Structures are given as C-alpha cells and as structure tokens.
Amino acid sequence: MTLEQLEAEVLALPKDSQVILLARLLERLGQESGIDQEIAASWAEEAQKRDEDMNTNQITDIPAEELFQRVRASLQISRGFKPPKFY
C-alpha cells in the first residue's frame, strides 16, 4: 500500500474516526519523539471538540483560499506590505 492509498482510505473514514486516529498517531509520535504528551492530548481534545462543533453546526468552516485571502489582506493593512503568493 502506498502512502497515497493510505491517505485516501483515511480520508474516506468518518470524521470521528479520523479524529481518533489522529489522537492515536499523535500519542505514538509523542512517545517516540519527545512531544509533550499533555500538549498532544490537549490538541487532540481540541480537534475532537472542533469536529463535534462543526457536526452540530455550532461553527462553520472557511475554505482555505478564503482564509488565506483574509490573512493576506490583514497583513497588507497592518504592516503595509504585500506578502508573496506561493501558488
């Protein structure tokens, strides 16, 4: 199985399963690379909370391109320069 095939299978999972898998991977990576377990657990908890909030329509997502446009506009206003485009 290639990495691309694995990614496709993971992305086909329900969101709650993806969150659980992410939490497990973060836990495993933290054990091997010295990531602070408390911080990793906090991020996994936050990811699960955000996923639940999106599933119950308490929050809505923003498309990545719109988010990047907002960030670029904010930087232009606050710092007076235009950041380079990377695409």
C-alpha positions in Angstrom: 0.0 0.0 0.0 1.3 3.4 -1.0 1.1 6.5 1.2 -1.4 8.0 -1.2 -3.6 4.9 -0.9 -3.4 5.0 2.9 -4.3 8.7 2.8 -7.3 8.0 0.6 -8.5 5.3 2.9 -8.1 7.6 6.0 -9.9 10.4 4.3 -12.8 8.1 3.5 -13.3 7.3 7.2 -16.0 9.2 9.2 -14.7 12.4 10.8 -14.9 11.0 14.3 -12.7 8.0 13.3 -10.2 10.4 11.7 -10.0 12.3 15.0 -9.5 9.2 17.0 -6.8 8.0 14.5 -5.1 11.4 14.7 -5.1 11.3 18.5 -3.5 7.8 18.5 -0.9 8.9 16.0 0.0 12.0 18.0 0.3 9.9 21.1 2.5 7.4 19.3 4.7 10.1 17.8 4.9 11.8 21.2 6.3 8.7 22.8 9.0 8.4 20.1 10.0 12.0 19.5 9.7 13.7 22.9 6.5 15.6 22.1 4.9 16.7 25.4 2.0 14.3 26.0 0.0 16.9 27.8 0.2 19.2 24.8 -0.5 16.5 22.3 -3.6 15.4 24.3 -4.8 18.9 24.5 -4.6 19.4 20.8 -6.3 16.1 20.2 -9.1 17.1 22.6 -9.4 20.5 20.8 -9.6 18.8 17.4 -12.3 16.5 18.6 -14.3 19.4 20.1 -14.0 21.4 16.9 -15.1 18.4 14.8 -18.1 18.0 17.1 -18.9 21.7 16.9 -18.8 21.5 13.1 -21.0 18.4 13.0 -23.6 20.1 15.2 -23.4 23.4 13.1 -22.2 25.4 16.1 -19.3 26.6 14.0 -18.7 26.7 10.2 -15.6 26.1 8.3 -13.9 28.6 6.0 -12.4 27.5 2.7 -8.6 27.6 2.7 -8.4 30.1 -0.1 -10.8 32.5 1.6 -8.8 32.2 4.8 -5.5 32.9 3.0 -7.1 36.0 1.3 -8.2 37.3 4.7 -4.7 36.8 6.2 -3.1 38.5 3.2 -5.4 41.4 3.5 -4.8 41.7 7.2 -1.1 41.7 6.7 -1.3 44.4 4.0 -3.3 46.6 6.3 -1.4 46.1 9.5 2.1 46.0 8.1 1.9 47.9 4.9 3.4 45.2 2.7 2.1 42.6 0.3 3.2 39.1 1.0 4.3 36.9 -1.9 1.9 34.4 -3.4 3.1 30.8 -3.2 0.8 29.3 -5.8 
